[in-house]
Amino acid sequence: MSLSTFKRDTNKVMRQMKKTKEPVVLTINGKAAVVVQDAEGYQSLLDLKERSETIAVLRQRLASLDGKKGRTADEFFTEFFARNKIPTED
């Protein structure tokens, strides 16, 4: 949709977006320039982005465990206490 059409029919386009929940791509001189989206749809995109980033981090951490790059908390603290001569309670 052209930017000039959007300006002329803003209310109509807004009703359409609320009904369809789809963003509208606005063009200038026939080229995509701006995407207009309702707030609910935008929040959904942000939520998906955050989830995707979380999944990527978890995959990296799981991969590092498969490669034996990590260790358990018990292993870490046993070594840490021994290295720093900290007595442990048995």
C-alpha positions as CSV (number, residue, x, y, z in Angstrom):
1,M,0.0,0.0,0.0
2,S,1.4,3.4,-0.8
3,L,2.1,5.9,1.9
4,S,-0.3,8.4,0.3
5,T,-3.1,5.8,0.4
6,F,-2.4,5.1,4.0
7,K,-2.5,8.8,4.9
8,R,-5.8,9.3,3.0
9,D,-7.5,6.2,4.5
10,T,-5.7,5.8,7.9
11,N,-8.9,4.9,9.8
12,K,-9.9,2.2,7.3
13,V,-6.4,0.7,7.3
14,M,-6.3,0.7,11.1
15,R,-9.6,-1.2,11.2
16,Q,-8.3,-3.7,8.7
17,M,-5.1,-4.3,10.8
18,K,-7.2,-4.8,14.0
19,K,-9.5,-7.2,12.1
20,T,-6.8,-9.3,10.3
21,K,-3.9,-8.8,12.9
22,E,-1.6,-8.5,9.9
23,P,0.9,-5.7,9.4
24,V,0.7,-3.4,6.4
25,V,3.8,-2.6,4.3
26,L,3.8,1.0,3.1
27,T,5.6,1.9,0.0
28,I,7.2,5.1,-1.3
29,N,7.7,5.3,-5.1
30,G,6.8,1.6,-5.3
31,K,9.4,0.4,-2.8
32,A,8.7,-1.0,0.6
33,A,9.6,1.7,3.2
34,V,7.7,1.2,6.4
35,V,5.8,-1.6,8.2
36,V,2.8,-0.5,10.3
37,Q,1.6,-3.0,12.9
38,D,-0.8,-2.9,15.8
39,A,0.7,-2.9,19.3
40,E,-0.5,-6.4,20.1
41,G,1.1,-7.9,17.0
42,Y,4.3,-6.1,17.7
43,Q,4.4,-7.4,21.3
44,S,3.9,-10.9,20.0
45,L,6.9,-10.4,17.7
46,L,9.0,-9.2,20.7
47,D,7.9,-12.2,22.7
48,L,8.9,-14.5,19.9
49,K,12.3,-12.8,19.5
50,E,13.0,-13.2,23.2
51,R,12.0,-16.8,23.2
52,S,14.2,-17.5,20.2
53,E,17.1,-15.8,21.8
54,T,16.6,-17.8,25.0
55,I,16.4,-21.1,23.0
56,A,19.7,-20.2,21.2
57,V,21.5,-19.6,24.5
58,L,20.2,-22.8,25.9
59,R,21.3,-24.7,22.8
60,Q,24.8,-23.2,23.2
61,R,25.0,-24.2,26.8
62,L,23.8,-27.8,26.1
63,A,26.3,-28.1,23.3
64,S,29.1,-27.0,25.6
65,L,28.0,-29.7,28.1
66,D,28.1,-32.3,25.3
67,G,31.6,-31.3,24.6
68,K,32.5,-31.7,28.3
69,K,33.3,-28.0,28.5
70,G,31.1,-27.6,31.6
71,R,31.1,-29.3,35.0
72,T,28.6,-29.8,37.8
73,A,28.2,-27.4,40.7
74,D,29.4,-30.1,43.1
75,E,32.6,-30.5,41.0
76,F,33.2,-26.8,40.9
77,F,32.7,-26.2,44.6
78,T,34.8,-29.2,45.6
79,E,37.7,-27.9,43.6
80,F,37.1,-24.3,44.7
81,F,37.1,-25.1,48.4
82,A,40.2,-27.3,48.0
83,R,42.1,-24.7,46.0
84,N,41.2,-21.9,48.5
85,K,41.7,-24.2,51.6
86,I,38.1,-23.6,52.8
87,P,36.9,-26.3,55.1
88,T,33.8,-28.1,54.2
89,E,31.1,-29.4,56.5
90,D,30.5,-33.1,56.1
